[in-house]
Amino acid sequence: MMLALGCPLLLSFPLLGRALEDLEDTMEDLQYPSFDLINESKPFGTKPPDKNQYLRAKAIWEGAPKGRTPYDIANYFLSFEKTDAETITQWPDAGSWNPLVVEFFSATNYSAENDSVPWCAAFVNWCLKRADRTASGNPASQSFLDQNYFEQTKNPKVGDLVVFTCYDISTDKSVGLGHVAFIAEVPKSTDTHILCLGGNQTTERYSRVCIKPYKKEFRTTRTINKKKVPVKTKLNAYIRIV
């Protein structure tokens, strides 16, 4: 099975300046288990969300717009960034897990029961299905590279998808991990970064729905079979959605 992993400011690239130079490791190693290694549910917290937490999250996903583009739906969740950021964020060191993150997996063939698994692809799938568009139905970011269902493009628009892939530095072979997100600003050929709107992107330590710039190519580490492996992560493809 192909695997996936996850990743606050909406800025135009000319304004990012030197700040981008400090983003070498823009895909932080969150040490999620690989999907094929998960044999049982291991809640991130110590208990399920309580009734109020669940109803709070349910009101958010039920309030997501219909009849709009997948990008519009993804952008809807950003409206909670300033007013209720906790609701769109993985709950770290908490007694319960975020039911909104678990809800995103309802758009995939993986039944998550906590928020400690990678959810970038689940978020994209949820937005696509909410918009009645073709989705991969798979919790793996690399599933969107299947050209039987998704058209790749060299001229992406805002709202199309970008897929990053991690490669073993020693062999240059894909390790089956990466990231998928919506394009938040049309990338120019001269740009070194891509502005992404996605789920399981990190701001500070914790993953959430946010907008974040990613380098087109950078080095970091991935936890594979409980070992940190140096990898080269780079842009693989743009996927036509708009």
HELIX and SHEET records of a PDB file:
HELIX    1   1 PHE A   13  LEU A   16  1                                   4    
HELIX    2   2 GLY A   17  ASP A   22  5                                   6    
HELIX    3   3 PHE A   35  LEU A   37  5                                   3    
HELIX    4   4 LYS A   51  GLU A   62  1                                  12    
HELIX    5   5 PRO A   70  LEU A   78  1                                   9    
HELIX    6   6 ALA A   85  ILE A   88  5                                   4    
HELIX    7   7 PRO A   99  PHE A  104  1                                   6    
HELIX    8   8 PHE A  105  ALA A  107  5                                   3    
HELIX    9   9 CYS A  120  ARG A  130  1                                  11    
HELIX   10  10 SER A  141  LEU A  145  5                                   5    
SHEET    1   A 6 GLN A 152  THR A 153  0                                        
SHEET    2   A 6 LYS A 227  ILE A 239 -1                                        
SHEET    3   A 6 LEU A 161  ASP A 168 -1                                        
SHEET    4   A 6 SER A 174  ILE A 183 -1                                        
SHEET    5   A 6 HIS A 193  THR A 203 -1                                        
SHEET    6   A 6 TYR A 206  LYS A 215 -1                                        
SHEET    1   B 3 GLN A 152  THR A 153  0                                        
SHEET    2   B 3 LYS A 227  ILE A 239 -1                                        
SHEET    3   B 3 GLU A 217  ILE A 224 -1                                        
END                                                                             
